[in-house]
Amino acid sequence: MKIEEIKSGMSNINLKAKVVDVGEIRSVQTRFGKRSVADVTLEDDSGRIILTLWEEKINSVSVGDTVHISGAFASQFRDKIQLNIPRTGKMDVE
């Protein structure tokens, strides 16, 4: 799938894209307690999208890496579509 094809509410998204930015790690309060989260900008030849990474997954990517994502879902946050990887999803880094 290409980034430009992703719409809010879609699930089971499979994508290959390049990491072009890794945002600052921030701490947020969730119903599970405080957790670390960071936004990673992904790019392919059709556009860019934000991937939200939590906890240990944050440090698994660097700018320039290519990631293969499977089983992701798209949501909308502050008028922007973003990708999320659930526990059942997978992310492989090249």
Phi and psi restraints in degrees (value plus and minus 20) as a CYANA .aco file:
   2 LYS   PHI    -117.8   -77.8
   2 LYS   PSI     132.0   172.0
   3 ILE   PHI     -77.7   -37.7
   3 ILE   PSI     -60.8   -20.8
   4 GLU   PHI     -82.6   -42.6
   4 GLU   PSI     -39.5     0.5
   5 GLU   PHI    -105.3   -65.3
   5 GLU   PSI     -31.3     8.7
   6 ILE   PHI     -97.7   -57.7
   6 ILE   PSI     109.9   149.9
   7 LYS   PHI    -144.4  -104.4
   7 LYS   PSI     131.0   171.0
   8 SER   PHI     -78.1   -38.1
   8 SER   PSI     116.0   156.0
   9 GLY   PHI      76.8   116.8
   9 GLY   PSI     -32.6     7.4
  10 MET   PHI     -90.8   -50.8
  10 MET   PSI     130.8   170.8
  11 SER   PHI    -155.6  -115.6
  11 SER   PSI     153.3   193.3
  12 ASN   PHI      34.0    74.0
  12 ASN   PSI      25.5    65.5
  13 ILE   PHI    -103.9   -63.9
  13 ILE   PSI     111.7   151.7
  14 ASN   PHI    -136.3   -96.3
  14 ASN   PSI     111.1   151.1
  15 LEU   PHI    -170.8  -130.8
  15 LEU   PSI     124.6   164.6
  16 LYS   PHI    -142.2  -102.2
  16 LYS   PSI     105.7   145.7
  17 ALA   PHI    -173.4  -133.4
  17 ALA   PSI     145.3   185.3
  18 LYS   PHI    -120.6   -80.6
  18 LYS   PSI     121.0   161.0
  19 VAL   PHI    -100.7   -60.7
  19 VAL   PSI      99.6   139.6
  20 VAL   PHI    -130.5   -90.5
  20 VAL   PSI     -33.2     6.8
  21 ASP   PHI    -179.9  -139.9
  21 ASP   PSI     120.9   160.9
  22 VAL   PHI    -140.0  -100.0
  22 VAL   PSI      95.5   135.5
  23 GLY   PHI     -94.2   -54.2
  23 GLY   PSI     153.5   193.5
  24 GLU   PHI     -86.4   -46.4
  24 GLU   PSI     123.7   163.7
  25 ILE   PHI     -97.6   -57.6
  25 ILE   PSI     110.6   150.6
  26 ARG   PHI    -147.6  -107.6
  26 ARG   PSI     138.7   178.7
  27 SER   PHI    -123.6   -83.6
  27 SER   PSI     109.6   149.6
  28 VAL   PHI    -146.8  -106.8
  28 VAL   PSI     130.2   170.2
  29 GLN   PHI    -109.4   -69.4
  29 GLN   PSI     101.9   141.9
  30 THR   PHI    -138.0   -98.0
  30 THR   PSI     158.5   198.5
  31 ARG   PHI     -89.1   -49.1
  31 ARG   PSI     -31.3     8.7
  32 PHE   PHI    -118.8   -78.8
  32 PHE   PSI     -14.1    25.9
  33 GLY   PHI      84.3   124.3
  33 GLY   PSI    -190.3  -150.3
  34 LYS   PHI     -92.0   -52.0
  34 LYS   PSI     114.3   154.3
  35 ARG   PHI    -157.7  -117.7
  35 ARG   PSI     133.8   173.8
  36 SER   PHI    -111.6   -71.6
  36 SER   PSI     120.6   160.6
  37 VAL   PHI    -164.2  -124.2
  37 VAL   PSI     128.7   168.7
  38 ALA   PHI    -165.5  -125.5
  38 ALA   PSI     129.2   169.2
  39 ASP   PHI    -120.1   -80.1
  39 ASP   PSI     109.6   149.6
  40 VAL   PHI    -134.2   -94.2
  40 VAL   PSI     111.4   151.4
  41 THR   PHI    -111.8   -71.8
  41 THR   PSI     104.1   144.1
  42 LEU   PHI    -127.6   -87.6
  42 LEU   PSI     130.0   170.0
  43 GLU   PHI    -161.1  -121.1
  43 GLU   PSI     119.5   159.5
  44 ASP   PHI    -151.8  -111.8
  44 ASP   PSI    -190.4  -150.4
  45 ASP   PHI     -92.7   -52.7
  45 ASP   PSI     -21.2    18.8
  46 SER   PHI    -129.6   -89.6
  46 SER   PSI     -32.2     7.8
  47 GLY   PHI     138.2   178.2
  47 GLY   PSI    -184.7  -144.7
  48 ARG   PHI    -147.3  -107.3
  48 ARG   PSI     133.3   173.3
  49 ILE   PHI    -171.6  -131.6
  49 ILE   PSI     133.0   173.0
  50 ILE   PHI    -108.7   -68.7
  50 ILE   PSI     113.4   153.4
  51 LEU   PHI    -131.7   -91.7
  51 LEU   PSI     103.9   143.9
  52 THR   PHI    -110.3   -70.3
  52 THR   PSI     101.6   141.6
  53 LEU   PHI    -134.2   -94.2
  53 LEU   PSI     122.0   162.0
  54 TRP   PHI    -135.9   -95.9
  54 TRP   PSI     126.2   166.2
  55 GLU   PHI      27.6    67.6
  55 GLU   PSI    -144.5  -104.5
  56 GLU   PHI     -85.4   -45.4
  56 GLU   PSI     -40.0     0.0
  57 LYS   PHI     -91.9   -51.9
  57 LYS   PSI     -41.6    -1.6
  58 ILE   PHI     -79.0   -39.0
  58 ILE   PSI     -67.4   -27.4
  59 ASN   PHI    -101.0   -61.0
  59 ASN   PSI     -16.2    23.8
  60 SER   PHI    -107.3   -67.3
  60 SER   PSI     -26.6    13.4
  61 VAL   PHI    -145.9  -105.9
  61 VAL   PSI     131.8   171.8
  62 SER   PHI    -157.3  -117.3
  62 SER   PSI     139.1   179.1
  63 VAL   PHI     -77.7   -37.7
  63 VAL   PSI     113.0   153.0
  64 GLY   PHI      80.4   120.4
  64 GLY   PSI     -38.2     1.8
  65 ASP   PHI     -88.2   -48.2
  65 ASP   PSI     130.4   170.4
  66 THR   PHI    -124.8   -84.8
  66 THR   PSI     111.2   151.2
  67 VAL   PHI    -136.2   -96.2
  67 VAL   PSI     123.3   163.3
  68 HIS   PHI    -131.0   -91.0
  68 HIS   PSI      96.8   136.8
  69 ILE   PHI    -133.0   -93.0
  69 ILE   PSI     115.3   155.3
  70 SER   PHI    -155.0  -115.0
  70 SER   PSI     124.6   164.6
  71 GLY   PHI      55.6    95.6
  71 GLY   PSI       0.0    40.0
  72 ALA   PHI    -100.6   -60.6
  72 ALA   PSI     146.5   186.5
  73 PHE   PHI    -153.0  -113.0
  73 PHE   PSI     137.0   177.0
  74 ALA   PHI    -129.6   -89.6
  74 ALA   PSI     116.5   156.5
  75 SER   PHI    -154.1  -114.1
  75 SER   PSI     153.0   193.0
  76 GLN   PHI    -137.2   -97.2
  76 GLN   PSI     111.1   151.1
  77 PHE   PHI    -157.7  -117.7
  77 PHE   PSI     103.1   143.1
  78 ARG   PHI      31.1    71.1
  78 ARG   PSI      27.9    67.9
  79 ASP   PHI      45.8    85.8
  79 ASP   PSI      -5.1    34.9
  80 LYS   PHI    -143.1  -103.1
  80 LYS   PSI     119.7   159.7
  81 ILE   PHI    -100.1   -60.1
  81 ILE   PSI     115.6   155.6
  82 GLN   PHI    -156.5  -116.5
  82 GLN   PSI     135.5   175.5
  83 LEU   PHI    -116.0   -76.0
  83 LEU   PSI     125.4   165.4
  84 ASN   PHI    -154.6  -114.6
  84 ASN   PSI     122.8   162.8
  85 ILE   PHI    -129.9   -89.9
  85 ILE   PSI      93.1   133.1
  86 PRO   PHI     -94.6   -54.6
  86 PRO   PSI     154.2   194.2
  87 ARG   PHI     -76.3   -36.3
  87 ARG   PSI     -51.9   -11.9
  88 THR   PHI    -102.6   -62.6
  88 THR   PSI     -28.7    11.3
  89 GLY   PHI    -104.6   -64.6
  89 GLY   PSI     155.7   195.7
  90 LYS   PHI    -164.3  -124.3
  90 LYS   PSI     125.2   165.2
  91 MET   PHI    -155.6  -115.6
  91 MET   PSI     101.2   141.2
  92 ASP   PHI    -131.1   -91.1
  92 ASP   PSI     117.9   157.9
  93 VAL   PHI    -130.3   -90.3
  93 VAL   PSI     112.3   152.3
